[in-house]
Amino acid sequence: MDIEKLDTAELIDAYSRIIIQLKKREIIRTKNLLGDLAEFLVIDHFTKTPNLPNLQSAPAGTKNVDAISRQGERYSIKATSGNLTGSFWGLNPPGNPSPEPQKFEYLIVACFDDNFKLKKILQANWLAFLENKSWNKTMECWKITITKKFVDSCQIIYERTD
């Protein structure tokens, strides 16, 4: 199919059929297309790459955890096409003196370009997450801003070379 030759209605119909197929293949599971793509691509990359742990999707509804390794390590996977990740809920608010219970061992950030192509996969441990998280007053949750400091605290798991 040459998408360049499709009229607008045909192009929209093709997009709809692609979404249906992605759902059938369990690549996307929710209406959060970019988040679902990130989870699928990260788990796929980890599973196919020697020296990386094999990951499997966490059960639906698992809070703060999207994947689990065979060793039981918990991974939170976030997607971004800019410089800000999705939200982290259920953590202590700013100024709370209580120790933060560890929610996951690793944060994985899948960085996409504007066309949904994967550019980079970053991995941060729990301490790097705690050191780099910032409070979003409007949403009353934590986020990660993709800064040089954050990237320097991460292991680069994948980086597109083109």
C-alpha positions in Angstrom: 0.0 0.0 0.0 1.4 3.4 -1.0 0.1 5.7 1.7 1.1 8.7 -0.3 -1.7 7.9 -2.8 -4.4 7.5 -0.1 -7.0 10.2 0.2 -7.7 11.5 3.7 -10.6 9.1 4.4 -8.5 6.1 3.3 -5.6 7.3 5.4 -7.7 7.6 8.5 -9.2 4.2 7.8 -5.7 2.7 7.4 -4.7 4.2 10.7 -7.8 2.7 12.4 -7.0 -0.8 10.9 -3.4 -0.5 12.2 -4.6 0.3 15.7 -6.9 -2.7 15.6 -4.0 -4.9 14.5 -1.7 -3.5 17.2 -4.4 -4.3 19.8 -4.8 -7.9 18.4 -1.1 -8.4 18.7 -1.1 -7.0 22.2 1.4 -4.3 21.4 -1.0 -1.7 22.6 -3.5 -2.4 25.4 -4.9 1.0 26.4 -5.6 4.4 24.9 -2.0 5.5 25.9 -0.5 4.7 22.5 3.0 6.0 23.3 3.2 4.4 26.7 2.0 1.1 25.4 4.6 1.3 22.5 7.3 2.1 25.0 6.4 -0.9 27.2 6.3 -3.3 24.2 9.5 -2.0 22.6 11.5 -2.0 25.9 10.4 -5.5 26.9 11.2 -6.7 23.3 14.6 -5.1 23.3 15.5 -6.5 26.7 14.4 -10.0 25.8 16.3 -10.0 22.5 19.5 -8.4 23.8 22.2 -10.6 25.3 23.4 -9.5 28.8 20.1 -7.7 29.5 17.5 -9.4 31.7 14.5 -11.0 30.1 11.5 -8.9 31.0 7.8 -9.8 31.0 4.8 -7.5 31.4 3.6 -6.9 34.9 0.0 -8.0 35.6 -2.5 -5.3 34.6 -3.1 -2.9 37.4 0.2 -3.3 39.1 1.0 0.1 40.6 4.3 1.8 39.5 5.6 -1.4 37.8 5.3 -2.2 34.1 7.7 -5.2 33.8 9.4 -7.7 35.9 12.7 -9.6 35.4 13.1 -13.3 36.0 15.1 -12.3 39.1 12.0 -10.4 40.4 13.4 -6.9 39.7 10.7 -4.4 39.1 10.8 -1.9 36.2 8.8 1.2 35.7 8.7 2.1 32.0 7.9 5.7 30.9 7.7 7.2 27.4 8.5 10.7 26.3 8.6 12.5 23.0 9.9 15.6 24.6 11.8 16.2 27.8 9.3 15.2 30.4 8.1 11.7 31.4 4.7 10.6 32.5 3.5 10.8 36.1 4.7 8.9 39.1 1.9 8.5 41.6 1.8 7.1 45.2 5.1 8.6 46.3 5.5 10.9 49.3 4.7 14.6 48.5 7.4 17.2 48.8 8.5 18.0 52.4 7.3 14.6 53.8 10.1 13.5 56.1 9.1 9.8 55.9 11.5 7.5 54.0 10.3 6.8 50.5 9.4 3.1 50.2 11.1 1.7 47.1 8.4 1.2 44.4 10.7 -0.3 41.7 14.4 -1.2 41.2 14.7 0.5 37.8 13.2 3.3 35.8 13.3 2.8 32.0 12.7 5.9 29.9 11.9 5.3 26.2 12.6 8.4 24.3 10.8 8.9 21.0 11.0 11.4 18.2 8.0 13.3 16.9 7.1 10.5 14.6 7.0 7.8 17.3 10.3 6.3 16.3 12.4 5.1 19.3 15.5 7.2 19.7 16.9 6.0 23.0 16.3 3.7 26.0 17.6 5.0 29.3 17.8 3.0 32.6 18.1 4.7 36.0 18.2 2.9 39.3 15.9 3.8 42.2 18.5 6.3 43.8 19.0 8.1 40.4 15.2 8.3 40.1 14.9 9.9 43.6 17.7 12.3 42.9 16.2 13.5 39.6 12.4 13.5 40.2 10.6 16.8 40.3 7.2 17.8 41.6 4.4 18.8 39.3 2.3 21.2 41.3 -0.6 21.1 38.9 -0.9 17.3 38.8 0.4 16.8 42.3 2.7 14.0 41.2 6.3 13.4 40.4 7.9 13.5 36.9 11.4 13.2 35.5 12.8 15.9 33.2 15.2 14.5 30.7 18.2 16.8 31.6 21.9 16.2 31.0 22.2 15.4 34.8 19.5 12.8 34.5 21.0 11.2 31.3 24.4 11.2 33.0 22.9 9.2 35.9 21.5 6.6 33.5 22.8 3.6 31.6 22.0 4.0 27.9 20.5 0.7 27.0 19.8 1.6 23.3 20.5 4.5 21.1 19.4 4.9 17.5 22.4 5.7 15.3 20.8 7.3 12.2 
